[in-house]
């Protein structure tokens, strides 16, 4: 139980705390990133839906025009 051993224990404890802090911050960052990704996905899907609906509208109009002529 000399001073050197105590110092090494202290060092390990400090390292452990630092690692925990790093992992916590990483977890938070990952959560934020996931939220951002899901939001962008939602935006993409909504735009896709909008495009498909407009396409359908165009095709129906075309059909109507061809039927009328």
C-alpha positions in Angstrom: 0.0 0.0 0.0 2.8 2.4 -0.9 2.3 5.8 -2.5 2.9 4.6 -6.0 0.2 1.9 -5.9 -2.3 4.5 -4.5 -1.4 6.9 -7.3 -2.0 4.2 -10.0 -5.4 3.4 -8.4 -6.3 7.1 -8.5 -5.1 7.4 -12.1 -7.3 4.4 -13.1 -10.3 5.9 -11.3 -9.8 9.2 -13.1 -9.5 7.4 -16.5 -12.7 5.5 -15.8 -14.6 8.7 -15.0 -13.3 10.4 -18.1 -14.3 7.3 -20.2 -17.8 7.4 -18.8 -18.1 11.1 -19.5 -17.0 10.5 -23.1 -19.4 7.6 -23.6 -22.3 9.7 -22.2 -21.6 12.6 -24.5 -21.3 10.2 -27.4 -24.7 8.7 -26.5 -26.2 12.1 -26.4 -24.7 13.0 -29.8 -25.9 9.7 -31.3 -29.4 10.4 -30.0 -29.4 13.9 -31.5 -28.1 12.4 -34.8 -30.8 9.8 -34.8 -33.5 12.4 -34.2 -32.0 14.5 -37.1 -32.0 11.4 -39.4 -35.6 10.5 -38.6 -36.7 14.0 -39.2 -35.0 14.1 -42.6 -36.5 10.7 -43.5 -40.0 12.0 -42.6 -39.4 15.1 -44.8 -38.3 12.9 -47.7 -41.3 10.6 -47.4 -43.7 13.5 -47.3 -42.1 15.1 -50.4 -42.3 11.7 -52.2 -46.0 11.5 -51.3 -46.6 15.0 -52.6 -44.8 14.1 -55.9 -46.8 10.9 -56.4 -50.1 12.7 -55.7 -49.2 15.4 -58.3 -48.2 12.8 -60.8 -51.6 11.0 -60.3 -53.4 14.3 -60.8 -51.5 15.0 -64.0 -52.3 11.5 -65.4 -56.0 11.8 -64.5 -56.1 15.2 -66.3 -54.4 13.8 -69.3 -56.9 10.9 -69.4 -59.8 13.4 -69.2 -58.3 15.5 -72.0 -57.8 12.4 -74.3 -61.4 11.3 -73.5 -62.8 14.7 -74.3 -61.1 15.1 -77.6 
